[in-house]
Amino acid sequence: MPVGVLTLHLQLDLSPSLKDKRRALRPLLQRLQREFNISVAEVDYLDDPGQALIACAHVSNDAAFTQRVLSKVARWVETHWGHGYIAGEWIEIIG
């Protein structure tokens, strides 16, 4: 059973405080979970208001499908999220 992990390094615009960062990230994480049925968490740069590293996990019985879903997630963030930009993205399929 393949597990896919998408890691997104996000640079945030206009986040002078951690509170502003959380206010920008929380709706994004909730929307990704709801829209794509994936698990999402902020995994690094927790104390840096200017950047975030989020990981998205997807499990299915088809590695190609998992790859497509995670690619769609990255494109969605790129086009719909207005609080910054993607500085780096990595997809890893395990299994």
N, C-alpha and C positions, 0 to 999 in steps of 0.2 A: 504494500500500500504506500504510494508516494506521498510524501509531505513536502510542500513547497513553502519556502520562506522568502519573502520580499523584504529587503531592508532599504529604507529611504532615509537619506541624510537631508534634513530640511534646514534651510536658512530662513529665519523669520525676519520680516520687515517690521519695524516699529514695535518691538517688544522690549521696552526698557526695564520691565520687571518680570519676575517669575509668575506673578499673578496674571499679567497680560499674556504671557506665553501659554499658560494653562487655559486661559479664556479662548485663545485661538486654536489650541490643539484639541480640546475636549470635543467640540462639535465635529471636527474632522474624524477623530477616532470612532465616534458613535455612528457617523454617517457611513464610514467604510464598513463597519460591522453589519449595519442594517442593509446596505445596498448590495454587498458582495458576499455576505454570509461567511466572513473570515474572522479570525481572532487577531486583534490589534493591540499593541502596547508600546508605550514610550520606553525605550531600553537603555538610552545613554544620553549624556549631556543634560541630566536632570536639573542641575544647578546653573545652567548657562541659558540666560534669557534669549540669546540670539540664534540658537540652533537646537535641533532635536534629532534624535535617531529613533525612528519607529520601525517596528518589525510587524509584518503581517504574515499569518500562517494559514495555509489552506491544505486540506486533506481530501483526497479523492482516490478512486481506483484507476485513474488514468493520468499519467504524468503530463501528457500534452495538454489535457484540459486544465490541470493545475497551472501550468506555464501560461496558458492563455488568460486565465482568471487573474493571475498576479500581474501580468502585463497590462491588462485593462485597468487594474487598480492604480498602477503607476501613471498611466495616461490620464485617468480621471483626476488624480491629485494635481497633475501638471496643468490641466485645463480648467478645473473648477475651484481650486483652493486659492484664495486671494490674499493670504497673509504671508506669503513668501514664495520660495522656489525650491526645486529639488536640486541639491548640490551633488548628489550621487545616488545611484540605485543599483542594487544587486539582487538577483534571483538565484536561489539555490534549490535544487530538487534533490531530496534525500529518499533513497529507496527506490 
